[in-house]
Amino acid sequence: MRYCLSISLERAVVQPFSFAGCLIRDFLSEEKVFQPEPYISLTALRYEREQPGLLEQNWANPCYDDERHFIFLAGSVLFRKGKAKGGRFAPTPEEVLDILLREGDRHYESLKGNYYLVLLHKEQMEASIYASPMSLFPAYAHFAGKHLMFSNYLESLHAHRRLSIDPRGLAEFALFDHCLHNRAIYENVKLIPGGYCCRYSADGSTGERLAYDVADWYTPAPKPREEALDQINESLKSAIGSYVQRAGRFNIALTGGFDGRLNFSFIEKKDYPKLRAFSYGAPGSEQISIPAGIARRLGFRYEPVFFGPEFEREFPRHGLDAIMLSCGLAGFNRGMYPYAYGILKDFSRSCIIGQCDFIRPIYNNPAGVIFNEFSRAAFYGGFEAFKAACRAFAQRSFLETSLFTEQTAEAVFEEIRDRYITPYRHLDENLRYFFFLLRESIMKYWHTEFHLVGIFVDDYVPFADLDYLEALFGSAYAGIYKGLFARNQWGRRKAHDLYVDLMALNNDKLNYFFNDRMLKPGWLKYGLAGLALSAAGKQLARIRDKRAGNTTFRMEDWARSFYRLNREHIVQDSALFKTGLISRFLDGKVEDNGTGYRFNRIISQKIWLSHLGIS
């Protein structure tokens, strides 16, 4: 769903926004306008289904209005385990209002999901926005002249008041592949970060407070694995089981790795007829051959999404769609998602994906380019080291050097210290860095992927189920306690033990199929001998990958056609970008890692800003 909420805190009439003419209308076809008061307008664009899924139930009626309050549920809100009413897992907006008024910042004890709750107190004309602790889907607020705009579709803010660039936001984007905390690359546009409550008053004042701190997940004495396993298993089984019971039919991701295999272990055989497993990759990829073999052996439906010649021909269009549908948040290198999920939605718009990224230590997580010399200098060095790294980066960045001033470097450094280091003196430097990466890097990864996927998939079991996360982080199974920053196999020897133990409880057969690293997960239960087998398998997989290349994402090949068709926009002159350097880089070999990844992200942002007319 995409939405645009407009509230005037001085009761002036507001005009509803229309998604008419937006590319996104090709995918989310039903536009509805709610206007309970002249000063409140909510426009939602979504895909209507006769049988909405479990998480989609909030969308049929996403708001509640009475004489004193107005509340809007943006996203998916569920009851916490044990709080469901009469077998209903999704509360009504009126029930959420009651919980919020009664429990305030403690509402996380009753509610979970991926959501923003917008609450207007009409008598005081004060609005608050609560974000769930780990928000997969980004949403933005613009507050000026006592007028609050809140939307997960940036073009709606641009239509209301023309956006302009925040130089510091753009510099942060280049340094970290992500603007920190609540910043965006646009002036006066704020991201609502997970676990925070943001307040807006009729006198024009604003404020924020941290209502749910994920750093509190750390415990000096986590439960031993034996004690915690049943609780973690129960949390995941409840989340996935309640979803599957209420889905007419659904897709489930099953690749050559651990994550989809773990999710699949919770599916009972009686539910196989209503599922379709999927994965994507080039013909012959292990990401296709491995799940296809599992499906044959266990007897369920599996259909691959091939990234073959047809996809390669269409990639430039899908790459451009990835940029435009996500409002510049995702790069063109995410073009496989519009292609793949555009196919999957024809079977079902319900989908089970993901699960992993809190189980494994940081080197196994998708920390991306935020896990770099700038962030490390902020936590382990000092300002001089951070400034030197920024100065060196300014010379090789694809943005104009003038954006990377010493004042910007100092402001970024001080914010990291004030927000992520000073309040956590009780944690050691590794833990402080871990929670910084958890909040910023993992959020960045989710925002670029799921904000785009959410157009095609109406609902799915989230990574961020709060019952599961609290059980996980209270146990020795969480990645935070297992070789946190270990670079080698021995240091990460317990990285996948929870996958193995949960599959052993639910469907042990899945432990004894080879995965894409040429090992069987069950081997990891065999002590040193199992580690030796696993290490040997990984070495063989590396040799195979060197010879065959990336058989899932051939981004270097796909990107060339995208560059060719969009060259004019990519090399167009701009005061923000080093056009000459971009042009020279474009004519070389752009690999999909390191500098190549940064290049893809920067030119995607350049194309998006050109689309908006921002120079």
VOGU-3710 file (C-alpha; in Angstrom, 3 decimals, decimal comma):
1> mryclsisle> 0,000/0,000/0,000  1,103/3,594/-0,653  -0,484/6,426/1,275  -0,410/10,169/1,764  -1,825/11,698/4,961  -2,285/15,448/5,323  -3,209/17,119/8,642  -3,532/20,834/9,306  -2,897/21,598/12,968  -4,771/24,878/12,684
11> ravvqpfsfa> -7,931/23,306/11,208  -7,397/24,862/7,789  -8,917/22,936/4,882  -6,493/20,468/3,238  -6,733/19,048/-0,242  -6,558/15,285/-0,844  -3,613/13,995/-2,830  -4,210/11,866/-5,910  -1,867/9,180/-7,231  -3,255/9,810/-10,735
21> gclirdflse> -0,528/9,738/-13,354  1,970/7,927/-11,093  3,682/4,800/-12,427  2,713/3,017/-9,226  -0,946/2,985/-10,328  -0,034/0,202/-12,766  0,552/-2,077/-9,778  -1,717/-0,773/-6,986  -4,990/0,021/-8,670  -7,514/0,990/-5,976
31> ekvfqpepyi> -7,344/4,561/-4,711  -9,483/5,543/-1,740  -9,783/8,902/-0,038  -10,783/9,319/3,615  -11,632/12,863/4,682  -13,230/12,744/8,133  -12,563/16,469/8,711  -11,760/19,373/6,398  -8,315/19,495/8,012  -7,568/15,750/7,644
41> sltalryere> -7,174/13,936/4,363  -5,880/10,402/3,798  -5,373/8,918/0,346  -4,422/5,234/0,100  -3,508/3,295/-3,024  -3,601/-0,475/-2,804  -4,565/-3,691/-4,546  -7,953/-5,026/-3,438  -8,470/-8,748/-2,835  -11,581/-10,755/-2,021
51> qpglleqnwa> -9,650/-12,669/0,658  -7,090/-10,332/2,227  -4,184/-11,966/4,019  -3,515/-11,886/7,741  -1,316/-8,791/7,694  -3,450/-7,033/5,094  -6,525/-6,985/7,314  -5,654/-3,521/8,655  -5,894/-2,025/5,182  -9,612/-2,483/4,561
61> npcydderhf> -10,294/0,257/7,109  -6,954/1,827/8,070  -8,255/4,691/10,195  -10,657/5,513/13,018  -12,146/8,900/13,833  -14,188/10,198/16,758  -14,777/13,571/18,421  -11,455/13,596/20,261  -9,033/11,509/18,186  -8,058/10,424/14,724
71> iflagsvlfr> -5,754/7,436/14,192  -4,220/5,974/11,043  -2,595/2,531/10,897  0,110/2,664/8,229  1,371/-0,848/7,572  0,605/-4,097/9,365  -0,350/-4,184/13,046  -0,791/-7,460/14,919  -1,462/-8,457/18,500  1,493/-9,782/20,468
81> kgkakggrfa> 1,485/-13,478/21,325  -1,212/-14,244/23,871  -3,011/-10,923/23,282  -5,158/-11,945/20,290  -8,899/-11,385/20,759  -11,353/-14,091/19,776  -8,861/-15,670/17,382  -8,274/-12,316/15,645  -4,594/-11,566/15,199  -5,053/-8,138/13,568
91> ptpeevldil> -6,596/-5,421/15,783  -9,016/-2,806/14,495  -7,914/0,844/14,424  -10,277/1,536/17,351  -8,590/-1,207/19,401  -5,164/0,199/18,546  -6,313/3,660/19,648  -7,486/2,255/22,963  -4,152/0,484/23,528  -2,155/3,570/22,576
101> lregdrhyes> -4,140/5,873/24,883  -3,920/3,399/27,730  -0,331/2,171/27,343  1,480/4,914/25,403  5,129/3,973/24,899  4,404/0,568/26,436  2,051/-0,336/23,569  4,783/-2,677/22,264  3,757/-5,062/25,041  0,420/-5,525/23,246
111> lkgnyylvll> 1,209/-4,828/19,582  3,787/-5,915/17,046  4,236/-5,710/13,282  5,702/-3,282/10,781  3,794/-0,063/11,137  3,550/3,630/11,827  0,701/4,781/14,064  -0,390/8,371/13,437  -2,426/9,721/16,342  -4,078/13,166/16,343
121> hkeqmeasiy> -5,374/14,632/19,607  -8,016/17,010/18,280  -8,472/19,142/21,403  -4,761/19,972/21,698  -4,210/19,762/17,900  -1,114/17,687/18,487  -0,046/14,766/16,295  2,263/11,889/17,189  3,771/9,224/14,937  4,907/5,956/16,537
131> aspmslfpay> 7,180/3,645/14,533  7,468/-0,082/15,211  10,876/-1,101/16,642  12,215/-2,533/13,374  10,385/-0,804/10,534  10,886/-2,537/7,194  9,085/0,117/5,163  10,320/3,724/5,217  7,866/6,589/5,638  8,559/10,311/5,728
141> ahfagkhlmf> 7,163/13,382/7,452  7,224/16,985/6,237  6,102/19,606/8,778  5,916/23,293/7,955  3,435/26,075/8,664  1,449/23,890/11,105  0,840/21,428/8,276  1,931/17,794/8,636  2,386/15,605/5,563  3,138/11,918/6,158
151> snyleslhah> 3,698/9,518/3,296  5,625/6,462/2,139  5,621/7,858/-1,403  8,067/10,744/-1,752  6,505/12,106/-4,918  3,419/13,055/-2,907  5,591/15,322/-0,718  7,220/16,737/-3,840  3,786/17,484/-5,326  2,754/19,278/-2,119
161> rrlsidprgl> 5,903/21,349/-1,730  8,764/21,088/-4,197  11,640/19,148/-2,644  15,174/20,520/-2,494  18,455/18,836/-1,637  19,905/18,674/1,872  23,686/18,730/1,168  24,481/16,879/4,391  21,897/14,208/3,611  23,424/13,637/0,188
171> aefalfdhcl> 26,920/13,443/1,698  25,708/10,872/4,244  24,089/8,867/1,468  27,409/8,750/-0,387  29,431/7,843/2,711  27,121/5,223/4,198  24,782/4,281/1,326  22,089/5,533/3,701  21,182/8,782/5,478  21,618/8,392/9,238
181> hnraiyenvk> 18,790/8,262/11,778  15,906/10,455/10,557  17,666/12,332/7,777  16,775/12,158/4,072  18,588/13,660/1,100  15,842/16,311/0,956  15,542/19,400/3,138  12,757/19,388/5,761  11,878/15,756/5,059  12,404/13,379/7,977
191> lipggyccry> 12,402/9,590/8,068  10,557/8,176/11,100  13,108/5,793/12,640  12,166/2,506/14,299  11,144/2,627/17,958  10,741/6,420/18,031  7,737/8,627/18,679  7,753/11,951/16,813  5,497/14,792/17,987  4,115/17,796/16,068
201> sadgstgerl> 2,262/20,658/17,790  -0,004/23,484/16,655  2,565/26,028/17,879  4,982/24,675/15,258  7,229/22,827/17,709  8,442/19,257/17,128  10,156/16,629/19,216  11,118/12,986/19,287  11,764/10,391/21,939  13,049/6,840/21,878
211> aydvadwytp> 10,185/4,649/23,066  11,649/1,213/22,289  15,433/0,800/22,334  16,712/-2,264/20,478  19,990/-1,917/22,420  18,036/-3,225/25,413  18,006/-6,585/23,651  21,549/-7,106/24,863  21,767/-9,099/28,076  25,077/-9,940/29,796
221> apkpreeald> 23,834/-13,460/30,585  21,722/-14,735/27,657  19,788/-17,950/28,146  21,738/-21,079/27,148  20,644/-22,530/23,832  19,028/-25,572/25,420  16,759/-23,396/27,577  15,864/-20,910/24,825  15,243/-23,200/21,847  11,634/-24,075/22,646
231> qineslksai> 10,653/-20,435/23,224  12,225/-19,297/19,930  10,639/-22,227/18,113  7,239/-21,439/19,602  7,489/-17,760/18,567  8,357/-18,554/14,953  5,863/-21,390/14,715  3,109/-19,110/16,026  3,971/-16,300/13,573  4,238/-18,519/10,504
241> gsyvqragrf> 1,469/-20,926/11,526  -1,159/-18,234/12,091  -0,236/-16,715/8,737  -0,445/-19,992/6,811  -3,772/-20,964/8,413  -5,408/-17,796/7,113  -3,811/-17,650/3,666  -5,830/-19,042/0,767  -2,592/-19,800/-1,035  0,867/-18,318/-0,765
251> nialtggfdg> 4,368/-18,136/-2,200  7,356/-19,115/-0,081  10,975/-18,299/-0,883  13,194/-21,394/-0,957  16,727/-20,832/-2,208  19,964/-22,760/-1,956  20,746/-21,209/1,442  19,554/-21,477/5,032  16,864/-18,819/5,381  14,039/-20,082/3,201
261> rlnfsfiekk> 14,787/-23,640/4,308  14,204/-22,631/7,929  10,887/-20,958/7,074  9,807/-23,983/5,073  10,470/-26,301/8,015  7,481/-24,718/9,809  5,048/-25,554/6,982  2,993/-28,666/7,701  2,552/-31,239/4,941  -1,217/-30,706/4,897
271> dypklrafsy> -0,558/-27,123/3,725  1,697/-28,093/0,794  -1,190/-28,033/-1,749  -1,757/-24,299/-1,233  1,852/-23,152/-1,488  4,224/-22,465/-4,340  7,922/-22,360/-3,512  10,128/-20,138/-5,652  13,653/-18,896/-6,125  15,390/-16,993/-8,877
281> gapgseqisi> 18,639/-17,215/-10,795  20,182/-17,990/-14,157  19,348/-21,397/-15,677  21,647/-23,943/-14,026  22,150/-21,863/-10,866  22,354/-23,714/-7,536  19,718/-21,267/-6,352  17,335/-23,109/-8,699  18,657/-26,673/-8,875  18,852/-27,135/-5,082
291> pagiarrlgf> 15,268/-26,073/-4,182  13,965/-27,936/-7,248  15,567/-31,120/-5,898  14,110/-30,567/-2,417  10,655/-30,041/-3,925  10,867/-33,330/-5,863  11,932/-35,244/-2,762  9,351/-33,749/-0,379  6,477/-33,441/-2,847  5,425/-29,806/-3,121
301> ryepvffgpe> 5,071/-27,293/-5,940  8,150/-25,311/-6,947  8,520/-22,880/-9,847  11,722/-20,974/-10,573  11,991/-17,442/-11,873  14,665/-17,636/-14,555  17,003/-14,723/-15,160  17,615/-15,822/-18,717  17,730/-14,094/-22,129  14,201/-12,678/-21,833
311> ferefprhgl> 15,002/-11,071/-18,481  18,298/-9,692/-19,786  16,500/-8,044/-22,699  13,938/-6,472/-20,353  16,353/-5,544/-17,568  16,774/-1,830/-18,482  13,009/-1,323/-18,162  12,818/-3,190/-14,862  15,891/-1,352/-13,553  14,218/1,975/-14,305
321> daimlscgla> 10,997/0,748/-12,668  12,970/-0,156/-9,528  14,153/3,450/-9,263  10,813/5,078/-10,024  8,559/2,766/-7,997  10,740/3,199/-4,897  11,133/6,976/-5,417  14,881/6,634/-5,781  15,300/4,528/-2,661  16,264/1,370/-4,578
331> gfnrgmypya> 18,913/1,376/-7,265  18,486/-0,016/-10,759  20,385/-3,101/-9,600  17,152/-4,129/-7,821  15,438/-4,514/-11,202  15,136/-8,246/-10,597  12,379/-7,560/-8,045  9,828/-5,926/-10,359  10,469/-8,787/-12,769  10,331/-11,662/-10,275
341> ygilkdfsrs> 7,530/-10,433/-8,028  5,535/-9,298/-11,035  5,418/-13,001/-11,940  4,853/-14,298/-8,400  1,866/-12,068/-7,666  -0,175/-13,853/-10,344  -0,238/-16,950/-8,113  -0,658/-15,088/-4,830  0,077/-11,688/-3,333  0,867/-13,376/-0,003
351> ciigqcdfir> 4,461/-14,373/0,475  6,799/-15,768/3,140  10,318/-14,455/2,735  13,350/-13,937/4,934  14,103/-14,639/8,584  17,813/-14,632/9,011  19,684/-11,528/9,751  19,693/-11,442/13,524  20,807/-15,044/13,855  24,184/-14,633/12,194
361> piynnpagvi> 27,221/-12,560/13,242  27,884/-9,294/11,460  30,196/-10,588/8,725  27,354/-12,849/7,565  24,831/-9,999/7,584  23,967/-7,714/4,657  25,726/-4,754/6,290  26,808/-3,519/2,879  28,998/-0,474/2,356  27,949/1,138/5,640
371> fnefsraafy> 30,259/-1,399/7,320  33,292/0,666/6,260  36,204/2,910/7,230  33,921/5,852/8,072  31,719/4,012/10,533  34,691/2,152/12,024  36,592/5,418/12,523  33,619/6,910/14,387  33,550/3,992/16,848  37,190/2,925/17,123
381> ggfeafkaac> 39,152/6,013/16,071  38,594/9,706/16,593  37,485/12,749/14,673  40,837/13,201/12,916  40,698/9,635/11,549  37,063/10,106/10,510  37,812/13,455/8,850  40,796/12,007/6,987  38,674/9,137/5,676  35,976/11,599/4,528
391> rafaqrsfle> 38,553/13,850/2,858  40,056/10,915/0,960  36,608/9,721/-0,050  35,639/13,181/-1,328  38,353/12,918/-3,967  37,133/9,585/-5,318  33,388/10,107/-4,781  31,028/10,569/-7,705  29,558/13,621/-5,923  31,113/17,065/-6,058
401> tslfteqtae> 33,953/17,448/-3,536  32,389/20,665/-2,168  29,623/18,605/-0,509  32,156/17,009/1,864  33,062/19,980/4,033  34,878/19,744/7,342  31,736/21,130/8,993  29,662/18,273/7,522  32,219/15,687/8,676  32,174/17,170/12,178
411> avfeeirdry> 28,358/17,248/12,317  28,062/13,620/11,176  30,771/12,475/13,587  29,191/14,279/16,529  25,732/12,912/15,786  27,075/9,346/15,702  28,861/9,931/19,011  25,822/11,603/20,641  23,273/9,092/19,394  25,110/5,761/19,382
421> itpyrhlden> 28,097/6,012/21,715  27,584/8,432/24,614  24,209/6,959/25,772  25,702/3,446/25,748  28,799/3,778/27,885  27,685/0,606/29,677  28,272/-1,374/26,466  31,704/-2,160/25,064  32,731/-0,616/21,738  31,922/-3,770/19,733
431> lryfffllre> 28,366/-3,830/21,061  27,879/-0,125/20,434  29,056/-0,612/16,853  26,796/-3,650/16,455  23,668/-1,722/17,448  24,644/1,154/15,168  24,926/-1,289/12,260  21,704/-3,007/13,287  19,732/0,249/13,273  21,349/1,875/10,264
441> simkywhtef> 22,785/-0,798/7,991  20,158/-3,506/8,277  17,444/-0,854/8,006  19,054/0,450/4,832  19,115/-3,046/3,384  15,461/-3,654/4,213  14,308/-0,259/2,984  15,875/-0,666/-0,449  14,421/-4,149/-0,898  11,111/-4,399/0,901
451> hlvgifvddy> 9,771/-0,952/0,098  9,931/-2,072/-3,524  8,727/-5,636/-2,948  5,768/-4,291/-0,963  4,194/-3,026/-4,177  3,855/-6,555/-5,512  3,422/-8,555/-2,305  0,569/-7,446/-0,075  1,722/-9,182/3,058  4,272/-11,656/4,324
461> vpfadldyle> 5,699/-12,941/7,579  8,130/-10,203/8,594  11,752/-10,410/9,638  10,850/-8,174/12,524  8,352/-10,239/14,528  8,796/-8,828/18,019  7,917/-12,026/19,906  10,615/-13,855/17,957  13,224/-11,088/18,242  12,886/-10,700/22,002
471> alfgsayagi> 13,132/-14,458/22,451  16,132/-14,627/20,110  18,137/-11,788/21,658  17,555/-13,126/25,141  19,336/-16,297/24,085  22,844/-17,397/23,148  21,546/-18,070/19,632  21,550/-14,390/18,585  24,358/-13,315/16,269  25,382/-10,685/18,793
481> ykglfarnqw> 26,794/-13,411/21,051  28,387/-15,635/18,388  31,687/-14,444/16,929  30,212/-10,968/16,551  32,821/-9,623/14,122  34,639/-12,872/13,385  36,144/-12,920/9,893  36,932/-16,632/9,740  35,045/-19,923/9,755  36,248/-20,914/13,229
491> grrkahdlyv> 35,092/-17,660/14,785  31,703/-18,059/13,124  31,391/-21,753/13,912  28,053/-21,239/15,683  26,630/-18,849/13,119  24,080/-21,304/11,740  23,364/-23,539/14,706  19,881/-22,109/15,314  18,838/-22,930/11,737  19,966/-26,516/12,233
501> dlmalnndkl> 18,342/-26,925/15,653  14,990/-25,446/14,560  14,861/-27,578/11,415  15,695/-30,644/13,532  12,595/-29,883/15,641  10,249/-29,267/12,710  11,482/-31,049/9,571  14,869/-32,678/10,062  14,985/-33,877/6,446  15,843/-30,324/5,430
511> nyffndrmlk> 19,117/-30,621/7,333  20,320/-33,332/4,965  19,997/-31,702/1,554  23,060/-29,950/0,154  22,953/-26,165/0,145  24,651/-23,671/-2,185  27,853/-23,851/-0,143  28,187/-27,540/-0,956  27,453/-28,661/2,588  24,534/-30,214/4,419
521> pgwlkyglag> 23,352/-28,131/7,397  23,126/-31,274/9,540  26,897/-31,651/9,334  27,217/-28,693/11,695  25,904/-30,935/14,498  28,935/-33,224/14,185  31,442/-31,136/16,159  34,910/-30,629/14,722  34,368/-33,261/12,042  31,249/-31,433/10,870
531> lalsaagkql> 33,107/-28,111/10,806  35,846/-29,707/8,723  33,286/-31,047/6,236  31,566/-27,674/6,090  34,850/-25,808/5,574  35,788/-28,192/2,765  32,388/-27,648/1,148  32,802/-23,885/1,283  36,230/-24,089/-0,329  34,829/-26,212/-3,150
541> arirdkragn> 31,979/-23,711/-3,551  34,487/-20,848/-3,855  36,383/-22,722/-6,565  33,098/-23,427/-8,365  32,029/-19,786/-8,110  35,390/-18,582/-9,472  34,935/-20,757/-12,511  31,221/-20,214/-13,115  30,856/-16,640/-11,850  27,679/-15,405/-10,184
551> ttfrmedwar> 24,898/-17,643/-11,471  22,178/-15,797/-9,538  22,798/-12,118/-10,318  24,886/-11,311/-13,402  24,729/-7,632/-12,613  27,838/-6,650/-14,562  26,258/-8,058/-17,734  22,778/-6,664/-17,092  24,091/-3,216/-16,134  25,743/-2,608/-19,511
561> sfyrlnrehi> 22,397/-2,548/-21,297  20,993/-0,224/-18,612  23,931/2,181/-19,006  23,544/2,169/-22,783  19,840/3,021/-22,806  20,053/5,620/-20,018  23,421/7,167/-20,858  21,985/10,589/-21,682  20,431/10,963/-18,200  23,445/9,452/-16,432
571> vqdsalfktg> 25,986/11,886/-17,908  23,690/14,922/-17,904  25,422/17,918/-16,294  24,568/18,554/-12,645  26,080/20,775/-9,985  25,869/17,898/-7,504  27,652/15,169/-9,458  31,107/14,778/-11,016  29,821/14,305/-14,534  33,270/13,786/-16,056
581> lisrfldgkv> 34,220/11,066/-13,584  30,839/9,372/-14,010  31,262/9,427/-17,799  34,761/7,900/-17,611  33,620/5,257/-15,153  30,654/4,419/-17,357  32,978/3,551/-20,228  35,071/1,179/-18,115  34,300/-2,160/-16,496  31,872/-1,609/-13,618
591> edngtgyrfn> 31,889/-4,586/-11,255  29,005/-5,133/-8,840  30,992/-4,710/-5,646  32,743/-1,912/-3,757  33,091/1,131/-5,963  30,886/-0,430/-8,644  28,027/-0,806/-6,170  28,421/2,826/-5,072  28,438/3,904/-8,715  25,171/2,049/-9,398
601> riisqkiwls> 23,533/3,646/-6,366  24,735/7,152/-7,226  23,639/7,104/-10,866  20,255/5,669/-9,829  19,853/8,624/-7,475  20,966/10,973/-10,267  18,307/9,567/-12,621  15,657/9,918/-9,907  16,568/13,544/-9,117  16,495/14,320/-12,835
611> hlgis> 12,994/12,813/-12,965  11,905/15,145/-10,146  13,549/18,117/-11,822  15,891/18,714/-8,867  19,311/20,008/-9,914
//
